[in-house]
Amino acid sequence: MDKKEIIEKLTEIFRTVFNNTDLTLQEEMTADDVDAWDSLTHMLMISKVEKTFCIKIKLRELNKLNTVGNLIDLIESKIA
């Protein structure tokens, strides 16, 4: 799976979790950039990411996810 496919799947997840069909992901995007992104939706999003990509994200990895780009990089490293 290449980066473009990862971003496409992540976009679907984000649009569903944050209930925003117009949401367009940018690598520099943070929780502050998405209105509905709070601690609950964050955990829902992470759960869907884990299921969709068949990966497990550790707590210490979660703490390093400051941007969508960080999440994309983490997914890439886990499915490589």
Rosetta constraint file for C-alpha pairs under 8 A:
AtomPair CA 1 CA 5 HARMONIC 6.13 0.50
AtomPair CA 1 CA 6 HARMONIC 6.92 0.50
AtomPair CA 1 CA 79 HARMONIC 7.89 0.50
AtomPair CA 2 CA 6 HARMONIC 6.40 0.50
AtomPair CA 2 CA 76 HARMONIC 7.90 0.50
AtomPair CA 3 CA 7 HARMONIC 6.18 0.50
AtomPair CA 3 CA 72 HARMONIC 7.50 0.50
AtomPair CA 3 CA 76 HARMONIC 7.24 0.50
AtomPair CA 4 CA 8 HARMONIC 6.22 0.50
AtomPair CA 5 CA 9 HARMONIC 6.24 0.50
AtomPair CA 6 CA 10 HARMONIC 6.03 0.50
AtomPair CA 6 CA 72 HARMONIC 6.98 0.50
AtomPair CA 6 CA 75 HARMONIC 7.82 0.50
AtomPair CA 6 CA 76 HARMONIC 7.86 0.50
AtomPair CA 7 CA 11 HARMONIC 5.93 0.50
AtomPair CA 7 CA 25 HARMONIC 7.54 0.50
AtomPair CA 7 CA 72 HARMONIC 7.22 0.50
AtomPair CA 8 CA 12 HARMONIC 6.50 0.50
AtomPair CA 9 CA 13 HARMONIC 6.38 0.50
AtomPair CA 9 CA 52 HARMONIC 7.97 0.50
AtomPair CA 10 CA 14 HARMONIC 6.05 0.50
AtomPair CA 10 CA 49 HARMONIC 7.30 0.50
AtomPair CA 11 CA 15 HARMONIC 6.00 0.50
AtomPair CA 11 CA 23 HARMONIC 7.37 0.50
AtomPair CA 11 CA 24 HARMONIC 6.77 0.50
AtomPair CA 11 CA 25 HARMONIC 6.20 0.50
AtomPair CA 12 CA 16 HARMONIC 6.20 0.50
AtomPair CA 13 CA 17 HARMONIC 6.04 0.50
AtomPair CA 13 CA 45 HARMONIC 6.79 0.50
AtomPair CA 13 CA 48 HARMONIC 6.81 0.50
AtomPair CA 13 CA 49 HARMONIC 7.23 0.50
AtomPair CA 14 CA 18 HARMONIC 5.70 0.50
AtomPair CA 14 CA 19 HARMONIC 7.76 0.50
AtomPair CA 14 CA 20 HARMONIC 7.79 0.50
AtomPair CA 14 CA 23 HARMONIC 7.40 0.50
AtomPair CA 14 CA 45 HARMONIC 6.84 0.50
AtomPair CA 15 CA 19 HARMONIC 5.45 0.50
AtomPair CA 15 CA 20 HARMONIC 4.87 0.50
AtomPair CA 15 CA 21 HARMONIC 5.16 0.50
AtomPair CA 15 CA 22 HARMONIC 7.34 0.50
AtomPair CA 15 CA 23 HARMONIC 5.93 0.50
AtomPair CA 16 CA 20 HARMONIC 6.87 0.50
AtomPair CA 16 CA 21 HARMONIC 7.47 0.50
AtomPair CA 17 CA 41 HARMONIC 6.52 0.50
AtomPair CA 17 CA 44 HARMONIC 6.90 0.50
AtomPair CA 17 CA 45 HARMONIC 6.08 0.50
AtomPair CA 18 CA 34 HARMONIC 7.89 0.50
AtomPair CA 18 CA 36 HARMONIC 5.67 0.50
AtomPair CA 18 CA 37 HARMONIC 6.75 0.50
AtomPair CA 18 CA 41 HARMONIC 7.02 0.50
AtomPair CA 25 CA 29 HARMONIC 6.89 0.50
AtomPair CA 25 CA 68 HARMONIC 7.40 0.50
AtomPair CA 26 CA 68 HARMONIC 6.83 0.50
AtomPair CA 26 CA 69 HARMONIC 7.47 0.50
AtomPair CA 27 CA 67 HARMONIC 6.52 0.50
AtomPair CA 27 CA 68 HARMONIC 4.96 0.50
AtomPair CA 27 CA 69 HARMONIC 3.99 0.50
AtomPair CA 27 CA 70 HARMONIC 7.65 0.50
AtomPair CA 27 CA 72 HARMONIC 7.94 0.50
AtomPair CA 28 CA 67 HARMONIC 5.54 0.50
AtomPair CA 28 CA 68 HARMONIC 6.22 0.50
AtomPair CA 28 CA 69 HARMONIC 6.06 0.50
AtomPair CA 29 CA 33 HARMONIC 6.11 0.50
AtomPair CA 29 CA 67 HARMONIC 5.43 0.50
AtomPair CA 29 CA 68 HARMONIC 5.52 0.50
AtomPair CA 29 CA 69 HARMONIC 7.57 0.50
AtomPair CA 30 CA 34 HARMONIC 7.34 0.50
AtomPair CA 30 CA 66 HARMONIC 6.34 0.50
AtomPair CA 30 CA 67 HARMONIC 4.79 0.50
AtomPair CA 30 CA 68 HARMONIC 6.43 0.50
AtomPair CA 31 CA 35 HARMONIC 7.95 0.50
AtomPair CA 31 CA 37 HARMONIC 5.49 0.50
AtomPair CA 31 CA 38 HARMONIC 7.36 0.50
AtomPair CA 31 CA 67 HARMONIC 7.73 0.50
AtomPair CA 32 CA 37 HARMONIC 7.40 0.50
AtomPair CA 36 CA 41 HARMONIC 7.28 0.50
AtomPair CA 37 CA 41 HARMONIC 5.71 0.50
AtomPair CA 37 CA 42 HARMONIC 6.21 0.50
AtomPair CA 38 CA 42 HARMONIC 5.90 0.50
AtomPair CA 39 CA 43 HARMONIC 6.37 0.50
AtomPair CA 40 CA 44 HARMONIC 6.34 0.50
AtomPair CA 41 CA 45 HARMONIC 5.96 0.50
AtomPair CA 42 CA 46 HARMONIC 6.20 0.50
AtomPair CA 43 CA 47 HARMONIC 6.06 0.50
AtomPair CA 44 CA 48 HARMONIC 6.26 0.50
AtomPair CA 45 CA 49 HARMONIC 6.12 0.50
AtomPair CA 46 CA 50 HARMONIC 6.15 0.50
AtomPair CA 46 CA 57 HARMONIC 7.94 0.50
AtomPair CA 47 CA 51 HARMONIC 6.32 0.50
AtomPair CA 48 CA 52 HARMONIC 5.88 0.50
AtomPair CA 49 CA 53 HARMONIC 5.97 0.50
AtomPair CA 49 CA 54 HARMONIC 7.93 0.50
AtomPair CA 49 CA 55 HARMONIC 7.80 0.50
AtomPair CA 50 CA 54 HARMONIC 5.43 0.50
AtomPair CA 50 CA 55 HARMONIC 4.82 0.50
AtomPair CA 50 CA 56 HARMONIC 5.61 0.50
AtomPair CA 50 CA 57 HARMONIC 6.97 0.50
AtomPair CA 51 CA 55 HARMONIC 6.87 0.50
AtomPair CA 53 CA 75 HARMONIC 7.56 0.50
AtomPair CA 53 CA 79 HARMONIC 7.57 0.50
AtomPair CA 55 CA 75 HARMONIC 7.79 0.50
AtomPair CA 55 CA 78 HARMONIC 6.75 0.50
AtomPair CA 55 CA 79 HARMONIC 7.48 0.50
AtomPair CA 57 CA 61 HARMONIC 6.27 0.50
AtomPair CA 57 CA 62 HARMONIC 6.68 0.50
AtomPair CA 58 CA 62 HARMONIC 6.27 0.50
AtomPair CA 59 CA 63 HARMONIC 6.41 0.50
AtomPair CA 60 CA 64 HARMONIC 6.87 0.50
AtomPair CA 61 CA 65 HARMONIC 6.78 0.50
AtomPair CA 64 CA 70 HARMONIC 7.53 0.50
AtomPair CA 65 CA 70 HARMONIC 5.36 0.50
AtomPair CA 65 CA 71 HARMONIC 5.87 0.50
AtomPair CA 66 CA 70 HARMONIC 6.49 0.50
AtomPair CA 67 CA 71 HARMONIC 6.66 0.50
AtomPair CA 68 CA 72 HARMONIC 6.22 0.50
AtomPair CA 69 CA 73 HARMONIC 6.16 0.50
AtomPair CA 70 CA 74 HARMONIC 6.16 0.50
AtomPair CA 71 CA 75 HARMONIC 6.18 0.50
AtomPair CA 72 CA 76 HARMONIC 6.14 0.50
AtomPair CA 73 CA 77 HARMONIC 6.20 0.50
AtomPair CA 74 CA 78 HARMONIC 6.27 0.50
AtomPair CA 75 CA 79 HARMONIC 6.21 0.50
AtomPair CA 76 CA 80 HARMONIC 5.95 0.50
